[in-house]
Amino acid sequence: MEFATRAIHAGQEPDPVTGAIMTPIYQTSTYVQEAPGKNKGYAYARGKNPTRHALEQCIASLENAKFGLCFSSGMGASDAIIKLLNPGDEVIATHDLYGGAYRMFMQVFARMGIKFHFVDMSQADDIRHRISHKTRMIWVETPTNPMMNIIDIHACATIAREHKLILTVDNTFASPYLQNPLDLDADLVMHSVTKYLGGHSDVVMGAVCTNKEDLHQRLSFIHNSCGATPGPMDSFLVLRGIKTLPVRMERHCFNGKEIAHFLRSQPEVDKVYWPGFEDHKNHLIAKKQMRDFGGMISFTLKGNKLEDAFRVASHTKVFSLAESLGGVESLIGHPATMTHAAIPKAEREKSGVTDSLLRLSVGIEDIKDLTEDLKQALHSK
Ligand SMILES: *Cc1c(COP(=O)(O)O)cnc(C)c1O
């Protein structure tokens, strides 16, 4: 079946008892057994819950995966993935990584003896120089946050195969509608479901999908043993959110393209970062591995002044000033003082996060209101 049909139906059947078309919210912690050990496949809800199970099947289907697991947050999913490793193992990760992942790697897992190397992966071959006999995993995020760099997933997978490494791709920014890393030979794909999959800024959740049975078995064990599992109500909300993922993404992409070109035409704007521009550094890779370019855009202001960025960010009325992304409503953020505040100025500027950089999560409102809002904010005094 095609993507839009799977988004609505995958993993879901009418309720066998009542015929309810929506998967019920199985708000239960345990299940009654006929005799000790004799149950209907459900024993305790940390291990398995029918609402969550339907969602796991649905997300796996959208990622063309055999297996899927949902976690109580994107970080919960990332945490489980790193727990596949042992002390002494090494990970090579993209240098402009999601800030929360960087914090967890360096402040939690580095203490436990796992070593992380951060590499600019815009040329995938640069990964090779950092591989040692201790390397076990390559961690990719593409497009990256907030610089919208593009990493060649298939090239990374080729390197991972040669050295028997696990390739993990954080597919949060693209969503499965735009990009399917497992089809490009990645081993694991993870999501902050909080963003596009949930889509309505009302749930925090994570997911991991794979086609490798051994990896799935080990992740399932960690999932149940460590317990970062989401509840049935949140699973229901995401099942509902995913039904409109294709129509939402279509509008995110349309609005994103309009806004990217609009920003380029504004005299106050300096650089615009969006992978759909033909002069974007890795535009051809984006074109090859993504179906469209999404609704995430970053831009800088001429003169690169912090106060100008603050002025613009506090004058928008349709774009709300907030962290997060991927919801139906448009958001604006100032990475240097919000998502990337923990990174020293010299370091963040090296990767392009300058004082005037602003990041947009373009929502699905009417494009006329969005461009007019940005125009008045850019002209504000
Ligand atoms: C938000 C985000 C995460 C973390 O997910 P949570 O659901 O907030 O725990 C990981 N990766 C990326 C790219 C994100 O945007």
The ligand as a Gaussian input file, in Angstrom:
#p B3LYP/6-31G(d) Opt

LIG

0 1
 C       13.659000      17.050000      19.747000
 C       14.735000      16.228000      19.138000
 C       15.271000      15.112000      19.815000
 C       14.855000      14.742000      21.230000
 O       13.535000      14.314000      21.283000
 P       12.577000      14.524000      22.570000
 O       11.288000      13.948000      22.101000
 O       12.531000      15.997000      22.834000
 O       13.192000      13.770000      23.700000
 C       16.222000      14.355000      19.156000
 N       16.652000      14.675000      17.921000
 C       16.173000      15.748000      17.245000
 C       16.696000      16.052000      15.881000
 C       15.201000      16.554000      17.827000
 O       14.745000      17.628000      17.172000

